[in-house]
Each structure stands twice: as structure tokens, then as C-alpha cells.
Amino acid sequence: MLAIVCPGQGSQTPGFLAPWLELPGVREHLEELSDVAGLDLVAHGTVSDEETIKDTAVAQPLIVAAGLVAGRLLFDAEALTAATVVAGHSVGEITASALAGALPEADAMAFVRERANAMARAAAAVPTGMSAVLGGDPEDVARVLAELGLTAANANGGGQIVAAGTLEQLGRLAENPPAKARVIALKVAGAFHTGHMEPALSVLEALRPTLSPAEPRPTLLSNYDGTAVVSGEANLDSLIAQVSRPVRWDLCMETMTGMGVTGILELPPAGTLTGLAKRGMRGVPALALKTPEDLAAARAFVSEHSGAAAVTTQEGNA
């Protein structure tokens, strides 16, 4: 059984889309997505600097677009069935929703546009951020975060918690980390998946009537509790609420393990989720699709774990 996973904010790096633009149709696809996003995603994926693409309003549409571009090159989304699992981490859940058919591609880009802009405005209200807490006793980590007023915004499994809050709170965490734990500041510009993001909820609720959610074709997991969403509307409910509640990627990995997933393929900008899977889903093969040079291996991986029918025939793009 194949799992297709889509990374979240912080996974982007300057120029990561440049090699993809050498493939037929990619520039045109990105330009279509740019029109909906109201951003030049071609420029942001190729020449924009690190500080520019760290901006929430840029990073989120860029990451979703990257996954949609790679997905179109890699497999026939309409051929995916419930025998394939699709999941995304944070903003990657929007990518996953589009690949699963739970949102049309244009709707997914409109959603991430409004989400990104609303979250950027919320983040600008108070200087906030996120830091990964690696290791330490879980109870001790939880105690320290509570004492500092921080939220465990991401439970990523494998002993990794992402703390979110004000920069002042995160600074105190870095100065006095939990015993046997390391604290690493993340390249994000806000305390996502916390109460700091609640102003964004009304923006997304206002967008809801313009969207056309549908029942997902493959099994689509929710970040909320790791279970499969039962309908397009339920998925949309989850996507909206996800903005201000924690991401439980640990539960998503538990579900994938329980379902018997035999291979995990991460779409670009790839590497983060396959890294988490090595610790949280030990022994399950994982492949990170980072550049077009990985396409041939990725197609073989999809065929091995889901059957050749789902793979696109664009072999010339390998």
C-alpha cells in the first residue's frame, strides 16, 4: 500500500523549483496556479531569496503549487483509489486534498491564498514563531511548554514536538530547554496551529460558499486525529479548523502503519516527512521526490506499492 505525503511550511528552499521548469508543461502549470494565487510562483520558486519565501503569504502557495506540479508529472490522480493513502502536514494537507480530489486544484489554490494571507496578518499582530523540541521526556517537555505559555502545535512523532508562541516565550525555551532536549528555531513567521491564528478562521469560513468540496478518491487523512475524512465537507471542516489547532502527524503515521502502508512517497519540497517516517514508521521504505532526477525512481516506487495503473506515462520527463 502506497502513502503519498505532502510537506508543510518550512520545507521550502531558495530555487528549489528551478530544475522542474526544464520539464514540458511545468512553467505553464505554475503560471496557471500563479494566476489563482495572485503571486509569481515561477519567480518565487527559482530566484526569490530565503527571506522572501519565508513570508507566510508566499511560502504556503509555493509549497502547495510544488506538490501539485510534481503530482501531475508523477501519477494520474483520477486513478488513485482508497487503496492509496494521501496525507499532508499542515499546509500540505491542502495539497493532499487536491491530489485526492477532495478539492478542485483551483479551489485548493484559492484556499491556500486566503489562508496564507489571513495567517500572515494574524502573525503580524504579535511577533510569534515556532521551534522544534527534539528528545527529552514527553511529560517534562509538556510541563516546560505549559510553564512558558507555549502550545505544542505539532506532534510529529519520533520524539519531536514543535512549540509555538511569542518570540519572547520561544527565546526563554531556547535558553532553558527541557532536560535532554534540543530546541531548533524553524523558518516560519508565526505561531501556526495555535490561538494566535484564530482571526484566520472567519476568512476561510467566508470563502467556503465559493468552494466545491467532493468525496476523496484515495484515503485522505486528517491532521486533527489521523483518521480518514468521510466526505468533502468533512475535509473542508478539518482544513478550516486546522489553522488554529495542533497538527497530529504522529497519529497520521500511526494510522498509516495500522493500514499496512508499505511505501511512503514525499512530494516536493521533500525530505522532512520521510525523515519523520524513518523514526515514526521504522522499516517502511520511504522516497523523497526532490528533483526531476528522482522521477524515474518515484514512478517505479509508485508502481511497486500501488500498481502501475496509477502512474503517469510521461516517461520523457524523467
Buried (B, 14 or more C-beta within 10 A) or exposed (E): BBBBBBBBBBBBEBBBBEBBBEBEEBBEBBEBBBEBBEBBBBEBBBEBEEEBBBBBBBBBBBBBBBBBBBBBBBBEBEBBEEBBBBBBBBBBBBBBBBBBBBBBBBBBBBBBBBBBBBBBBBBEEEEBBBBBBBBBEEEEBBEBBEEBEBBBBBBBBBBBBBBBBBBEBBBBBBEEBBEEBEBEBBBBBBBBBBEBBEBBBEBBEEBBEEBEBBBBBBBBBBBBEBBBBEEBBBBBBBBBBBBBBBBBBBBBBBBBBEBEBBBBBBBBBBBBBBBBBBEBBEEBBBBBBBBBEBBEEBBEBBBEBBBEEBBBEBEEBB
